[in-house]
Amino acid sequence: METLTAVTRWLAKQHVVTWCVHQEGELWCANAFYLFDAQKMTFYVLTDEKTRHAQMSGPRAPIAGTVNGQPKTVALIRGVQFKGEIRRLEGQESDVARKAYNRRFPVARMLPAPVWEIRLDEVKFTDNTLGFGKKMHWLRDL
């Protein structure tokens, strides 16, 4: 199976992303439900601008993060580590992403938080179901 296909299929089945941001020597991580766009290789998340991680991100920031399941056995471990960029969406771009996010997570209609895009630039997918320590790598063409 092609790496990109394997990664996108798995990410489409998950729903929580963890990302970490760095600013002036300080690190902070956050978790959120995500909507995954396989065509753009991006996550859309909602997070309030007053949160520590949003304040540290500003309108745009480099980040690293993970998406992982919670298997009870090592043989079933699957997970993604990534590097990319987070940015707060504005205008029509935000409206389109928000409508799609609300379809996936209807409870989000009640949350006034802005939409953020996490662009994946590098992905490492570990899939022990294909053999212990099986790793696949993907890089965005720049």
DSSP file with accessible surface (Angstrom, degrees, kcal/mol):
  #  RESIDUE AA STRUCTURE BP1 BP2  ACC     N-H-->O    O-->H-N    N-H-->O    O-->H-N    TCO  KAPPA ALPHA  PHI   PSI    X-CA   Y-CA   Z-CA
    1    1 A M              0   0  157      0, 0.0     2,-0.0     0, 0.0     0, 0.0   0.000 360.0 360.0 360.0 134.5    0.0    0.0    0.0
    2    2 A E     >  -     0   0  126      1,-0.1     4,-2.5     4,-0.0     5,-0.2  -0.335 360.0-122.5 -61.0 143.5    1.3    3.4   -0.9
    3    3 A T  H  > S+     0   0   43      1,-0.2     4,-2.8     2,-0.2     5,-0.2   0.920 109.4  49.5 -56.0 -50.8    2.4    5.5    2.1
    4    4 A L  H  > S+     0   0   51      1,-0.2     4,-2.7     2,-0.2     5,-0.3   0.915 111.9  48.9 -60.4 -41.2    0.1    8.5    1.5
    5    5 A T  H  > S+     0   0   42      2,-0.2     4,-2.4     1,-0.2     5,-0.2   0.933 112.3  48.1 -63.1 -45.3   -2.9    6.2    1.1
    6    6 A A  H  X S+     0   0    8     -4,-2.5     4,-1.9     1,-0.2    -2,-0.2   0.931 114.5  46.2 -61.7 -44.8   -2.1    4.3    4.3
    7    7 A V  H  X S+     0   0    0     -4,-2.8     4,-2.8    -5,-0.2     5,-0.2   0.942 114.3  46.1 -64.7 -48.7   -1.6    7.5    6.2
    8    8 A T  H  X S+     0   0   25     -4,-2.7     4,-2.0    -5,-0.2    -2,-0.2   0.898 111.2  52.1 -67.7 -37.5   -4.8    9.2    4.9
    9    9 A R  H  X S+     0   0  141     -4,-2.4     4,-0.7    -5,-0.3    -1,-0.2   0.918 113.8  43.9 -61.2 -44.5   -7.0    6.2    5.5
   10   10 A W  H >X S+     0   0   13     -4,-1.9     3,-1.2    -5,-0.2     4,-0.6   0.941 112.7  50.4 -68.8 -45.0   -5.8    5.9    9.1
   11   11 A L  H >< S+     0   0    0     -4,-2.8     3,-0.9     1,-0.3    -1,-0.2   0.854 103.8  60.2 -62.2 -33.6   -6.1    9.6    9.9
   12   12 A A  H 3< S+     0   0   58     -4,-2.0    -1,-0.3     1,-0.2    -2,-0.2   0.758 104.5  51.0 -65.6 -21.7   -9.6    9.7    8.5
   13   13 A K  H << S+     0   0  150     -3,-1.2    -1,-0.2    -4,-0.7    -2,-0.2   0.569 102.4  70.7 -92.2 -11.3  -10.6    7.1   11.1
   14   14 A Q    <<  -     0   0   41     -3,-0.9    22,-0.2    -4,-0.6     3,-0.1  -0.414  55.7-169.8 -96.5 178.7   -9.2    9.0   14.1
   15   15 A H        +     0   0   85      1,-0.2    19,-1.9    -2,-0.1     2,-0.5   0.472  56.7  74.0-150.2  -3.9  -10.5   12.2   15.6
   16   16 A V  E     -A   33   0A  56     17,-0.2    52,-0.4    52,-0.1     2,-0.4  -0.968  51.0-172.7-122.9 129.3   -8.0   13.7   18.2
   17   17 A V  E     -A   32   0A   0     15,-2.6    15,-1.9    -2,-0.5     2,-0.4  -0.894   9.2-155.9-114.7 144.6   -4.7   15.5   17.4
   18   18 A T  E     +AB  31  66A  32     48,-2.7    48,-2.4    -2,-0.4     2,-0.3  -0.981  18.5 176.3-115.2 132.6   -2.1   16.7   19.8
   19   19 A W  E     -AB  30  65A   1     11,-2.3    11,-2.5    -2,-0.4     2,-0.4  -0.973  15.9-150.7-136.8 153.9    0.2   19.5   18.7
   20   20 A a  E     -AB  29  64A  37     44,-3.3    44,-1.6    -2,-0.3     2,-0.3  -0.967   7.5-163.5-126.1 141.5    3.0   21.4   20.4
   21   21 A V  E     -AB  28  63A   2      7,-2.8     7,-2.0    -2,-0.4     2,-0.4  -0.895   5.8-151.1-123.7 150.7    4.1   25.0   19.8
   22   22 A H  E     +A   27   0A 112     40,-0.6     2,-0.3    -2,-0.3     5,-0.2  -0.973  18.4 166.7-124.5 134.9    7.3   26.8   20.8
   23   23 A Q  E >   -A   26   0A  74      3,-2.5     3,-2.2    -2,-0.4    34,-0.1  -0.920  68.3 -20.9-150.5 124.3    7.8   30.4   21.6
   24   24 A E  T 3  S-     0   0  183     -2,-0.3     3,-0.1     1,-0.3    -1,-0.0   0.873 127.8 -45.1  47.5  49.2   10.8   32.2   23.3
   25   25 A G  T 3  S+     0   0   67      1,-0.2     2,-0.4     0, 0.0    -1,-0.3   0.431 115.4 113.7  81.2  -2.3   12.1   29.0   24.9
   26   26 A E  E <   -A   23   0A  71     -3,-2.2    -3,-2.5    30,-0.0     2,-0.4  -0.854  47.8-160.7-106.5 139.4    8.6   27.9   26.2
   27   27 A L  E     +A   22   0A 118     -2,-0.4     2,-0.3    -5,-0.2    -5,-0.2  -0.913  12.6 172.3-113.5 145.5    6.9   24.7   24.9
   28   28 A W  E     -A   21   0A 101     -7,-2.0    -7,-2.8    -2,-0.4     2,-0.3  -0.985  12.9-155.8-151.6 144.1    3.1   24.0   25.2
   29   29 A a  E     -A   20   0A  64     -2,-0.3     2,-0.3    -9,-0.2    -9,-0.2  -0.839   8.3-172.9-118.9 157.4    0.9   21.2   23.8
   30   30 A A  E     -A   19   0A   8    -11,-2.5   -11,-2.3    -2,-0.3     2,-0.3  -0.962  11.5-147.0-144.1 158.8   -2.8   21.0   23.1
   31   31 A N  E     +A   18   0A 111     -2,-0.3     2,-0.3   -13,-0.2   -13,-0.2  -0.956  24.0 160.4-124.9 148.1   -5.4   18.4   22.0
   32   32 A A  E     -A   17   0A  16    -15,-1.9   -15,-2.6    -2,-0.3     2,-0.2  -0.984  43.9 -99.0-159.9 155.2   -8.4   18.9   19.9
   33   33 A F  E     -A   16   0A 102     -2,-0.3    13,-0.5   -17,-0.2     2,-0.3  -0.534  49.8-156.8 -67.1 143.1  -10.9   17.0   17.8
   34   34 A Y        -     0   0    0    -19,-1.9     2,-0.5    -2,-0.2    11,-0.2  -0.929  24.1-144.9-128.7 155.0  -10.0   17.4   14.1
   35   35 A L  E     -C   44   0A  30      9,-2.0     9,-2.4    -2,-0.3     2,-0.5  -0.974  29.4-144.8-107.8 125.7  -11.5   17.3   10.7
   36   36 A F  E     -C   43   0A  23     -2,-0.5     2,-0.7     7,-0.2     7,-0.2  -0.817  11.1-162.2 -99.3 131.1   -8.9   15.8    8.3
   37   37 A D  E  >> -C   42   0A  43      5,-3.1     5,-1.7    -2,-0.5     4,-1.2  -0.923   4.3-172.4-109.3 102.3   -8.7   17.0    4.6
   38   38 A A  T  45S+     0   0   42     -2,-0.7    -1,-0.1     1,-0.2   -30,-0.1   0.802  82.1  57.9 -67.2 -30.9   -6.8   14.3    2.8
   39   39 A Q  T  45S+     0   0  179      1,-0.2    -1,-0.2     3,-0.1    -2,-0.0   0.902 119.6  28.7 -65.6 -41.1   -6.5   16.3   -0.4
   40   40 A K  T  45S-     0   0  102     -3,-0.1    -1,-0.2     2,-0.1    80,-0.2   0.511 102.2-128.4 -95.4  -8.2   -4.7   19.2    1.4
   41   41 A M  T  <5 +     0   0    6     -4,-1.2    79,-2.5     1,-0.2     2,-0.3   0.968  65.7 129.1  52.8  57.0   -3.0   17.0    4.0
   42   42 A T  E   < -CD  37 119A   3     -5,-1.7    -5,-3.1    77,-0.2     2,-0.4  -0.963  52.9-141.8-137.7 154.4   -4.4   19.3    6.7
   43   43 A F  E     -CD  36 118A   0     75,-2.3    75,-3.0    -2,-0.3     2,-0.5  -0.901  13.3-149.3-106.9 146.6   -6.3   19.1   10.0
   44   44 A Y  E     +CD  35 117A  14     -9,-2.4    -9,-2.0    -2,-0.4     2,-0.3  -0.975  24.6 171.3-114.0 130.5   -9.0   21.7   10.9
   45   45 A V  E     - D   0 116A   0     71,-2.3    71,-3.0    -2,-0.5     2,-0.5  -0.912  28.5-131.0-132.5 159.6   -9.4   22.3   14.7
   46   46 A L  E     + D   0 115A  16    -13,-0.5     2,-0.3    -2,-0.3    69,-0.2  -0.952  34.6 156.8-110.0 133.9  -11.2   24.8   16.8
   47   47 A T        -     0   0   15     67,-1.6     2,-0.1    -2,-0.5    -2,-0.1  -0.947  41.1-111.6-156.3 137.7   -9.4   26.6   19.6
   48   48 A D    >   -     0   0   64     -2,-0.3     3,-1.7    65,-0.2     6,-0.3  -0.411  21.9-128.8 -69.1 142.9  -10.1   29.8   21.4
   49   49 A E  T 3  S+     0   0   86      1,-0.3    -1,-0.1    -2,-0.1     9,-0.1   0.685 105.6  63.8 -66.1 -16.6   -7.6   32.6   20.8
   50   50 A K  T 3  S+     0   0  178      4,-0.1    -1,-0.3     5,-0.1    -2,-0.0   0.560  78.9 107.8 -85.5  -7.9   -7.3   33.1   24.6
   51   51 A T  S <> S-     0   0   38     -3,-1.7     4,-2.6     1,-0.1     5,-0.2  -0.296  81.1-117.1 -68.3 156.4   -5.7   29.6   25.1
   52   52 A R  H  > S+     0   0  116      1,-0.2     4,-2.3     2,-0.2     5,-0.2   0.923 114.6  49.0 -59.2 -45.1   -2.0   29.4   25.9
   53   53 A H  H  > S+     0   0   21      1,-0.2     4,-1.6     2,-0.2    -1,-0.2   0.884 111.9  48.5 -67.2 -36.2   -1.2   27.5   22.8
   54   54 A A  H  > S+     0   0    5     -6,-0.3     4,-2.1     2,-0.2    -1,-0.2   0.918 111.0  50.7 -68.9 -41.0   -3.2   30.0   20.5
   55   55 A Q  H  < S+     0   0  122     -4,-2.6    -2,-0.2     1,-0.2    -1,-0.2   0.908 112.4  47.1 -61.3 -40.2   -1.5   32.9   22.2
   56   56 A M  H  < S+     0   0   12     -4,-2.3    -1,-0.2    -5,-0.2    -2,-0.2   0.815 113.3  49.7 -71.3 -29.0    1.9   31.3   21.6
   57   57 A S  H >< S-     0   0    6     -4,-1.6     3,-1.0    -5,-0.2    -2,-0.2   0.810  83.8-173.6 -77.2 -33.2    1.0   30.5   18.0
   58   58 A G  T 3<  -     0   0   26     -4,-2.1    -1,-0.2     1,-0.2    30,-0.1  -0.317  66.8 -35.9  62.3-154.4   -0.2   34.0   17.0
   59   59 A P  T 3  S+     0   0   91      0, 0.0    29,-1.8     0, 0.0     2,-0.3   0.732 136.9   9.4 -72.9 -17.2   -1.8   34.0   13.5
   60   60 A R  E <   + E   0  87A 132     -3,-1.0    27,-0.2    27,-0.2    25,-0.0  -0.959  68.5 160.8-162.0 140.0    0.8   31.4   12.3
   61   61 A A  E     - E   0  86A   9     25,-2.4    25,-2.9    -2,-0.3     2,-0.2  -0.983  39.5-106.2-160.4 149.0    3.5   29.1   13.9
   62   62 A P  E     + E   0  85A 101      0, 0.0   -40,-0.6     0, 0.0     2,-0.3  -0.538  47.4 174.7 -72.5 144.9    5.6   26.0   13.2
   63   63 A I  E     -BE  21  84A   9     21,-2.4    21,-2.5    -2,-0.2     2,-0.3  -0.924  25.8-151.5-143.3 169.0    4.4   23.0   15.2
   64   64 A A  E     +BE  20  83A  50    -44,-1.6   -44,-3.3    -2,-0.3     2,-0.3  -0.956  29.8 148.2-137.7 154.1    5.0   19.3   15.8
   65   65 A G  E     -BE  19  82A   8     17,-2.3    17,-2.7    -2,-0.3     2,-0.3  -0.953  29.4-122.0-167.1-172.4    2.4   16.8   16.9
   66   66 A T  E     -BE  18  81A  49    -48,-2.4   -48,-2.7    -2,-0.3     2,-0.4  -0.970   2.6-162.0-145.2 156.5    0.9   13.3   17.0
   67   67 A V  E     + E   0  80A   1     13,-2.0    13,-3.2    -2,-0.3     2,-0.3  -0.978  30.4 163.2-134.4 128.6   -2.2   11.3   16.4
   68   68 A N  E     - E   0  79A  78    -52,-0.4    11,-0.2    -2,-0.4   -52,-0.1  -0.995  31.5-131.7-147.6 153.4   -2.4    7.9   18.0
   69   69 A G        -     0   0   20      9,-1.5   -55,-0.0    -2,-0.3     8,-0.0  -0.197  26.3-120.2 -85.4-173.0   -4.9    5.2   18.9
   70   70 A Q        +     0   0  164     -2,-0.1     7,-0.1     7,-0.0    -2,-0.0  -0.397  41.0 170.3-129.3  57.4   -5.0    3.5   22.3
   71   71 A P        -     0   0   51      0, 0.0     6,-0.0     0, 0.0     3,-0.0  -0.299  33.2-141.8 -70.5 156.6   -4.4   -0.2   21.7
   72   72 A K  S    S+     0   0  210      1,-0.0     2,-0.4     4,-0.0     3,-0.0   0.549  83.2  55.8 -93.9  -8.9   -3.8   -2.5   24.6
   73   73 A T  S >  S-     0   0   73      1,-0.1     3,-1.5     0, 0.0     4,-0.2  -0.964  77.6-131.1-127.4 146.5   -1.2   -4.6   22.8
   74   74 A V  G >  S+     0   0   85     -2,-0.4     3,-1.7     1,-0.3    54,-0.1   0.847 104.8  65.2 -59.6 -35.3    2.1   -3.5   21.2
   75   75 A A  G 3  S+     0   0   62      1,-0.3    -1,-0.3    57,-0.1    56,-0.2   0.718 102.8  48.2 -64.6 -19.1    1.3   -5.4   18.0
   76   76 A L  G <  S+     0   0   97     -3,-1.5    -1,-0.3    52,-0.1    -2,-0.2   0.373  79.3 131.8-103.1   4.9   -1.6   -3.1   17.3
   77   77 A I    <   +     0   0   69     -3,-1.7    51,-2.8    -4,-0.2    52,-0.4  -0.368  25.1 166.0 -62.8 131.3    0.2    0.2   17.8
   78   78 A R  E     + F   0 127A  82     49,-0.2    -9,-1.5    50,-0.1     2,-0.3  -0.985   7.7 145.6-141.0 141.3   -0.4    2.7   15.1
   79   79 A G  E     -EF  68 126A  12     47,-2.2    47,-3.0    -2,-0.3     2,-0.4  -0.978  35.1-129.6-173.1 159.1    0.3    6.4   15.2
   80   80 A V  E     -EF  67 125A   1    -13,-3.2   -13,-2.0    -2,-0.3     2,-0.4  -0.948  10.9-168.9-117.9 135.8    1.4    9.5   13.3
   81   81 A Q  E     +EF  66 124A  93     43,-2.4    43,-2.8    -2,-0.4     2,-0.3  -0.963  23.6 178.4-114.2 141.1    4.1   12.0   14.3
   82   82 A F  E     -EF  65 123A  10    -17,-2.7   -17,-2.3    -2,-0.4     2,-0.4  -0.959  28.6-153.5-144.8 161.7    4.2   15.1   12.2
   83   83 A K  E     +EF  64 122A 118     39,-2.1    38,-2.8    -2,-0.3    39,-1.9  -0.972  43.2 110.1-127.9 142.0    5.8   18.5   11.6
   84   84 A G  E     -EF  63 120A   5    -21,-2.5   -21,-2.4    -2,-0.4     2,-0.4  -0.875  56.4 -72.7-174.4-148.8    3.9   21.4   10.1
   85   85 A E  E     -EF  62 119A  37     34,-1.8    34,-3.0   -23,-0.3     2,-0.4  -0.997  24.3-150.5-141.1 140.8    2.4   24.8   10.6
   86   86 A I  E     +EF  61 118A   2    -25,-2.9   -25,-2.4    -2,-0.4     2,-0.3  -0.899  20.5 172.1-109.8 140.5   -0.7   26.0   12.3
   87   87 A R  E     -EF  60 117A  44     30,-2.0    30,-3.0    -2,-0.4     2,-0.4  -0.993  33.9-117.2-146.3 145.6   -2.6   29.2   11.2
   88   88 A R  E     - F   0 116A  64    -29,-1.8    28,-0.2    -2,-0.3     2,-0.2  -0.672  34.7-132.6 -79.8 130.0   -5.8   30.8   12.1
   89   89 A L        -     0   0    3     26,-2.7     2,-0.3    -2,-0.4    26,-0.3  -0.564  23.0-166.8 -84.3 151.9   -8.2   30.9    9.2
   90   90 A E    >>  -     0   0  110     -2,-0.2     4,-1.3    24,-0.1     3,-0.7  -0.887  42.3 -12.8-131.9 160.3  -10.1   34.1    8.2
   91   91 A G  H 3> S-     0   0   50     -2,-0.3     4,-2.2     1,-0.2     3,-0.3  -0.081 121.7  -6.8  57.5-140.6  -13.0   35.0    6.0
   92   92 A Q  H 3> S+     0   0  154      1,-0.2     4,-2.6     2,-0.2     5,-0.2   0.859 132.8  58.5 -61.2 -37.7  -14.5   32.6    3.4
   93   93 A E  H <> S+     0   0   81     -3,-0.7     4,-1.9     1,-0.2    -1,-0.2   0.922 109.6  44.8 -58.2 -43.0  -11.7   30.1    4.0
   94   94 A S  H  X S+     0   0   20     -4,-1.3     4,-2.8    -3,-0.3    -2,-0.2   0.912 111.2  53.4 -66.7 -43.1  -12.7   29.9    7.7
   95   95 A D  H  X S+     0   0   95     -4,-2.2     4,-2.1     2,-0.2    -2,-0.2   0.912 110.0  47.0 -59.9 -44.9  -16.5   29.7    6.8
   96   96 A V  H  X S+     0   0   90     -4,-2.6     4,-1.8     2,-0.2    -1,-0.2   0.936 115.0  45.6 -64.3 -46.3  -16.0   26.8    4.5
   97   97 A A  H  X S+     0   0    7     -4,-1.9     4,-2.7    -5,-0.2    -2,-0.2   0.901 111.2  53.9 -64.9 -38.6  -13.8   24.9    7.0
   98   98 A R  H  X S+     0   0   44     -4,-2.8     4,-2.8     1,-0.2    -1,-0.2   0.909 106.6  50.9 -64.1 -42.2  -16.2   25.7    9.8
   99   99 A K  H  X S+     0   0  139     -4,-2.1     4,-1.6     2,-0.2    -1,-0.2   0.926 113.2  45.6 -61.6 -44.0  -19.2   24.2    7.9
  100  100 A A  H  X S+     0   0   24     -4,-1.8     4,-1.7     2,-0.2    -2,-0.2   0.914 113.0  50.4 -65.9 -41.1  -17.4   21.0    7.2
  101  101 A Y  H  X S+     0   0   11     -4,-2.7     4,-2.8     1,-0.2    -2,-0.2   0.924 108.7  52.0 -61.5 -44.7  -16.1   20.8   10.8
  102  102 A N  H  < S+     0   0   22     -4,-2.8    -1,-0.2     1,-0.2    -2,-0.2   0.821 105.6  55.4 -63.8 -32.3  -19.7   21.3   12.1
  103  103 A R  H  < S+     0   0  171     -4,-1.6    -1,-0.2    -5,-0.2    -2,-0.2   0.897 113.8  40.7 -65.4 -39.9  -20.9   18.5    9.9
  104  104 A R  H  < S+     0   0   87     -4,-1.7    -2,-0.2     1,-0.3    -1,-0.2   0.882 131.8  25.1 -74.5 -39.1  -18.4   16.1   11.5
  105  105 A F    ><  -     0   0   31     -4,-2.8     3,-2.3    -5,-0.2    -1,-0.3  -0.749  68.4-177.9-127.8  82.1  -18.9   17.4   15.0
  106  106 A P  G >  S+     0   0   73      0, 0.0     3,-1.9     0, 0.0     4,-0.2   0.800  79.6  66.5 -55.1 -30.0  -22.4   18.9   15.4
  107  107 A V  G >  S+     0   0   98      1,-0.3     3,-1.7     2,-0.2     4,-0.2   0.773  85.1  74.9 -63.0 -21.5  -21.8   20.0   19.0
  108  108 A A  G X  S+     0   0    2     -3,-2.3     3,-1.9     1,-0.3    -1,-0.3   0.699  73.3  81.2 -66.1 -17.5  -19.2   22.5   17.6
  109  109 A R  G <  S+     0   0  152     -3,-1.9    -1,-0.3     1,-0.3    -2,-0.2   0.791  90.9  52.5 -57.7 -26.1  -22.0   24.7   16.4
  110  110 A M  G <  S+     0   0  148     -3,-1.7    -1,-0.3    -4,-0.2    -2,-0.2   0.530  91.7  90.0 -87.6  -7.1  -22.3   26.0   20.0
  111  111 A L    <   -     0   0   90     -3,-1.9    -3,-0.0    -4,-0.2     0, 0.0  -0.815  57.7-162.7 -96.3 124.7  -18.5   26.9   20.2
  112  112 A P        +     0   0  123      0, 0.0    -1,-0.1     0, 0.0   -65,-0.1   0.467  48.4 127.4 -82.7   1.1  -17.5   30.4   19.1
  113  113 A A        -     0   0   11     -5,-0.1   -65,-0.2     1,-0.1    -2,-0.1  -0.221  63.2-109.8 -60.7 144.6  -13.8   29.4   18.8
  114  114 A P        -     0   0   30      0, 0.0   -67,-1.6     0, 0.0     2,-0.4  -0.276  31.0-106.8 -70.2 162.4  -12.1   30.3   15.5
  115  115 A V  E     -D   46   0A   1    -26,-0.3   -26,-2.7   -69,-0.2     2,-0.4  -0.743  33.3-166.1 -92.1 136.5  -11.0   27.6   13.0
  116  116 A W  E     -DF  45  88A   2    -71,-3.0   -71,-2.3    -2,-0.4     2,-0.5  -0.929  10.8-141.8-121.0 146.9   -7.3   26.8   12.7
  117  117 A E  E     -DF  44  87A  16    -30,-3.0   -30,-2.0    -2,-0.4     2,-0.7  -0.929   5.4-160.1-109.7 129.3   -5.6   24.8    9.9
  118  118 A I  E     -DF  43  86A   0    -75,-3.0   -75,-2.3    -2,-0.5     2,-0.6  -0.950  12.6-157.4-106.7 108.9   -2.7   22.5   10.7
  119  119 A R  E     -DF  42  85A  72    -34,-3.0   -34,-1.8    -2,-0.7     2,-0.5  -0.794   9.9-140.1 -88.9 124.0   -0.8   21.9    7.5
  120  120 A L  E     + F   0  84A   0    -79,-2.5   -36,-0.2    -2,-0.6     3,-0.1  -0.742  30.0 165.6 -85.4 125.2    1.2   18.7    7.6
  121  121 A D  E    S+     0   0A  31    -38,-2.8    19,-2.8    -2,-0.5     2,-0.3   0.646  70.9  20.9-108.8 -27.5    4.7   19.0    6.0
  122  122 A E  E     -GF 139  83A  74    -39,-1.9   -39,-2.1    17,-0.2    -1,-0.4  -0.986  67.3-175.0-144.7 134.0    6.3   15.8    7.2
  123  123 A V  E     -GF 138  82A   1     15,-2.8    15,-2.5    -2,-0.3     2,-0.5  -0.996  12.1-169.2-134.0 135.7    4.6   12.7    8.5
  124  124 A K  E     -GF 137  81A  57    -43,-2.8   -43,-2.4    -2,-0.4     2,-0.6  -0.994  13.5-164.7-119.5 120.9    6.0    9.5   10.0
  125  125 A F  E     -GF 136  80A   2     11,-3.1    11,-2.4    -2,-0.5     2,-0.5  -0.931   2.1-162.3-108.9 117.9    3.4    6.7   10.3
  126  126 A T  E     +GF 135  79A  18    -47,-3.0   -47,-2.2    -2,-0.6     2,-0.3  -0.888  11.9 176.2 -98.4 127.7    4.2    3.8   12.6
  127  127 A D  E >   + F   0  78A   5      7,-2.7     3,-1.6    -2,-0.5     7,-0.3  -0.790  13.5 178.2-136.5  91.9    2.0    0.7   11.9
  128  128 A N  G >  S+     0   0   15    -51,-2.8     3,-1.4    -2,-0.3   -50,-0.1   0.642  76.7  76.4 -69.3 -12.9    2.9   -2.4   14.0
  129  129 A T  G 3  S+     0   0   59    -52,-0.4    -1,-0.3     1,-0.3     3,-0.1   0.714  96.3  49.6 -69.3 -16.7    0.0   -4.3   12.4
  130  130 A L  G <  S-     0   0  107     -3,-1.6    -1,-0.3     1,-0.4    -2,-0.2   0.350 139.1 -49.8 -97.7   3.4    2.3   -4.6    9.3
  131  131 A G  S X  S-     0   0   36     -3,-1.4     3,-2.2   -56,-0.2    -1,-0.4  -0.297  79.6 -61.7 131.9 142.9    5.2   -5.8   11.4
  132  132 A F  T 3  S+     0   0  170      1,-0.3    -4,-0.1    -2,-0.1   -57,-0.1  -0.244 121.8   3.3 -57.5 126.4    6.9   -4.6   14.6
  133  133 A G  T 3  S+     0   0   28      1,-0.2    -1,-0.3     0, 0.0     2,-0.3   0.625  83.6 167.2  76.2  15.0    8.3   -1.1   14.1
  134  134 A K    <   -     0   0   98     -3,-2.2    -7,-2.7    -7,-0.3     2,-0.4  -0.458  13.9-172.0 -65.7 124.2    7.0   -0.7   10.5
  135  135 A K  E     -G  126   0A  85     -2,-0.3     2,-0.4    -9,-0.2    -9,-0.2  -0.957  15.2-169.5-124.0 140.9    7.4    3.0    9.6
  136  136 A M  E     -G  125   0A  15    -11,-2.4   -11,-3.1    -2,-0.4     2,-0.4  -0.980  11.1-154.7-126.1 141.6    6.3    4.9    6.6
  137  137 A H  E     -G  124   0A 116     -2,-0.4     2,-0.3   -13,-0.2   -13,-0.2  -0.923  10.4-176.6-121.3 143.0    7.4    8.5    5.7
  138  138 A W  E     -G  123   0A  44    -15,-2.5   -15,-2.8    -2,-0.4     2,-0.4  -0.998   3.0-170.2-137.0 137.1    5.7   11.3    3.7
  139  139 A L  E     -G  122   0A 112     -2,-0.3   -17,-0.2   -17,-0.2     2,-0.2  -0.993  26.3-119.8-126.0 135.9    7.1   14.7    2.9
  140  140 A R        -     0   0   61    -19,-2.8     2,-0.5    -2,-0.4   -19,-0.1  -0.507  31.5-116.1 -68.8 136.7    5.1   17.6    1.3
  141  141 A D              0   0  156     -2,-0.2    -1,-0.1     1,-0.1     0, 0.0  -0.646 360.0 360.0 -71.5 122.6    6.5   18.7   -2.0
  142  142 A L              0   0  192     -2,-0.5    -1,-0.1   -21,-0.0   -21,-0.0  -0.498 360.0 360.0 -96.8 360.0    7.6   22.3   -1.5
